[in-house]
Amino acid sequence: FQLDQERAQRLRVWFGKQGEMALVSHLDLLRLFDRAVRRADLPVAYTNGFHPGPRISIANALTLGATSSGEIIDFELKSRLEIDDFRDRLSAQLPNNIPIHRIEEIERKTPAASQLLDKAEYSIVVETETTPSETDWQEWINTIQHTPEIWWEKTTKSGKKQQVNLRDRLFELTFSLLPSSNNNTIQL
């Protein structure tokens, strides 16, 4: 058994997952951060027990194949570091497709980032074969916004089928025409 390590500092990091990193799974991303922390010789605290692991916690798993500019990860350190020193050492060990946007020190008792998240913003690029007008796009969005139910069948981890109303999870929907398009490519 390992004795409980002193946890002197907790840092919350906002980072991106860009380009080819979209093909890295959640567990592989966690391994990537574990290795980067070890290579950077950062004083990360470890859990107790027979198989101690680093106290690194990614907020939520991003869908495989999706990119993001708003991922969050928490690090618990066994000794204090200046935030700029932590950023420099960690960034030097991460691929360019994992940019660090912001770091802040948080209290040890602060809830995990996954408990604080209640909404996410998605950007989806849609291309059509025809060229709908802006009015057509807006009418389509208005139809969705006034639809009370959008049902989707989800398979749970246990293999059961479950109906989910996606409309309850849609808070806002807007569109913009992409500058290089012929009005048949929009960003939602």
Summary of the structure (lengths in Angstrom):
residues: 188
radius of gyration: 20.9
end to end distance: 51.5
largest distance: 66.2
contacts: 441
relative contact order: 0.17
helix: 27%
strand: 27%
